[in-house]
Amino acid sequence: MTASPPIWASQDAGTLPWLAVAGYLVGAALCLWRRGGADAGRERLFWLVAALLLLGLGLNKQLDLQTMLTDWGRRAAREGGWYAQRRALQLAFVAAAAVAVLLVGAGLAGLVRGLRLRVRVVLAGLALLGAFVLVRVASFHHIDVAMRTPVLGLKLYTVLELAGIAIVIAGAAWPRAARAAQRHGVR
């Protein structure tokens, strides 16, 4: 019997998962940094929520919480004698996750209405990450097979996740980087 890895060690080993975790943390830090400015109340709230979402996704990526939840559910289904009926619970979980992602997305979309372009760019990145989360949660066989299709040498779901992170970082960092470059005479 092999020992389980420590809780802080991701089941998803390799460079790309670490890059994603680092990206989530950089994105969260940039959103908090952005929040520290003199932005309006709604925008400050958006940056805080975005930072918390990114921090949560980064922690989940590293701790592999979805695998622990899946293992727990599988064990509970077997011990409870309802393993054969688990599909209904899985479908309910996917539906609840979809509703949660859509509600958060709709709430954020309403919050950013009329705000600056950089906020809407970050929202677009978060929407892409929401799609990534839903695809990973659903991971029905046909979806899972399609999401493993190579794109630029990476699995499609990896491209989706890294693109979402990159868009968030670009939206949160670009305006400040552009202002800093202008101050230093760089175009």
C-alpha positions in Angstrom: 0.0 0.0 0.0 1.5 3.3 -1.0 1.3 6.4 1.1 -1.0 9.3 0.0 0.9 12.4 -1.1 0.7 15.3 1.4 -2.4 17.5 1.0 -0.3 20.4 -0.4 1.1 18.2 -3.2 -1.0 18.4 -6.3 -2.0 15.2 -8.0 -1.6 17.1 -11.3 2.3 17.1 -11.4 4.4 18.9 -14.0 5.4 22.3 -15.1 2.0 23.5 -16.5 0.0 22.9 -13.3 2.6 24.9 -11.4 2.5 27.6 -14.1 -1.3 27.7 -13.6 -1.0 28.0 -9.8 1.6 30.7 -10.2 -0.7 32.5 -12.7 -3.7 32.3 -10.4 -1.6 33.8 -7.5 -0.1 36.5 -9.7 -3.6 37.3 -11.0 -5.0 37.5 -7.5 -2.1 39.7 -6.4 -2.7 42.1 -9.3 -6.4 42.3 -8.6 -5.7 43.1 -5.0 -3.1 45.7 -6.1 -5.6 47.2 -8.5 -8.2 47.3 -5.6 -5.8 49.5 -3.6 -6.2 52.3 -6.1 -8.7 55.2 -6.1 -11.4 53.2 -8.0 -15.1 53.6 -7.4 -16.8 51.3 -4.9 -18.2 48.8 -7.5 -14.9 48.5 -9.2 -13.1 48.0 -5.9 -15.6 45.2 -5.1 -15.0 43.6 -8.5 -11.3 43.5 -7.9 -11.7 42.0 -4.5 -14.1 39.3 -5.8 -11.8 38.6 -8.7 -8.9 38.2 -6.4 -10.8 35.8 -4.1 -12.0 33.7 -7.1 -8.4 33.5 -8.5 -7.0 32.6 -5.0 -9.7 29.9 -4.7 -8.9 28.4 -8.1 -5.2 28.5 -7.4 -5.6 26.7 -4.1 -7.9 24.1 -5.7 -5.4 23.6 -8.5 -2.6 22.9 -6.0 -4.6 21.0 -3.4 -6.6 19.0 -6.0 -9.8 19.4 -3.9 -12.0 18.1 -6.7 -10.2 14.8 -6.6 -10.6 14.6 -2.8 -14.3 15.4 -3.2 -14.8 12.8 -5.9 -13.0 10.2 -3.8 -15.1 11.0 -0.8 -18.3 10.8 -2.9 -17.3 7.5 -4.4 -16.5 6.1 -1.0 -19.8 7.4 0.5 -21.8 5.9 -2.4 -20.2 2.5 -2.0 -20.5 2.5 1.8 -24.1 3.8 1.6 -25.1 1.2 -0.9 -26.2 3.7 -3.6 -23.2 3.5 -5.9 -25.4 2.2 -8.8 -27.6 5.3 -8.5 -24.7 7.8 -8.3 -25.3 9.3 -11.7 -28.3 11.2 -10.5 -26.3 12.8 -7.8 -23.5 13.6 -10.2 -25.9 15.2 -12.5 -27.3 17.3 -9.7 -23.8 18.3 -8.7 -23.0 19.4 -12.2 -26.3 21.3 -12.5 -25.5 23.1 -9.1 -22.0 24.0 -10.3 -23.4 25.4 -13.5 -26.0 27.5 -11.7 -23.3 28.7 -9.3 -20.9 29.7 -12.1 -23.7 31.4 -14.1 -25.0 33.3 -11.0 -21.5 34.5 -10.1 -20.9 35.4 -13.8 -24.2 37.3 -14.0 -23.5 39.1 -10.8 -20.1 40.2 -11.9 -21.4 41.2 -15.3 -24.0 43.4 -13.6 -21.3 44.8 -11.3 -19.0 45.8 -14.1 -21.6 47.4 -16.3 -20.3 50.8 -17.3 -16.9 50.3 -15.8 -13.5 50.6 -17.5 -12.4 48.3 -20.3 -9.7 46.6 -18.1 -12.4 45.4 -15.8 -14.4 43.9 -18.6 -11.2 42.3 -19.9 -10.7 40.6 -16.5 -14.3 39.6 -16.5 -13.8 37.9 -19.9 -10.8 36.0 -18.5 -12.9 35.0 -15.5 -15.7 33.9 -17.8 -13.2 31.7 -19.7 -12.1 30.2 -16.3 -15.7 29.6 -15.4 -16.2 27.7 -18.7 -13.0 25.7 -17.8 -14.4 24.9 -14.4 -17.7 23.7 -15.8 -16.0 21.5 -18.4 -13.9 20.0 -15.7 -16.8 19.4 -13.4 -19.0 17.9 -16.1 -16.2 15.8 -17.6 -18.6 13.4 -19.1 -16.7 10.9 -21.3 -17.5 12.7 -24.7 -16.6 16.1 -23.3 -13.5 14.8 -21.5 -12.3 13.2 -24.8 -12.8 16.4 -26.7 -11.1 18.5 -24.0 -8.0 16.3 -24.3 -7.6 17.1 -28.0 -4.2 18.6 -28.5 -4.0 22.3 -29.4 -0.6 23.8 -29.8 0.8 20.7 -28.1 -1.4 21.1 -25.1 -4.7 19.6 -24.0 -7.6 21.9 -24.9 -8.7 22.2 -21.3 -5.1 23.3 -20.4 -5.2 26.0 -23.2 -8.6 27.1 -21.9 -7.3 27.5 -18.3 -4.0 29.2 -19.2 -5.8 31.5 -21.7 -8.3 32.6 -19.0 -5.4 33.2 -16.5 -3.4 35.2 -19.1 -6.4 37.4 -20.0 -7.1 38.1 -16.3 -3.4 39.0 -15.8 -3.3 41.2 -18.9 -6.5 43.0 -17.9 -5.3 43.6 -14.4 -1.7 44.5 -15.2 -1.7 46.2 -18.6 -3.1 49.6 -17.8 -0.6 50.1 -14.9 2.2 48.8 -17.0 1.3 51.2 -19.8 1.2 54.1 -17.4 4.6 53.2 -16.0 6.1 52.9 -19.5 4.7 56.3 -20.4 6.3 57.8 -17.2 9.6 56.4 -18.3 9.3 57.5 -21.9 8.8 54.0 -23.3 6.1 53.5 -25.9 
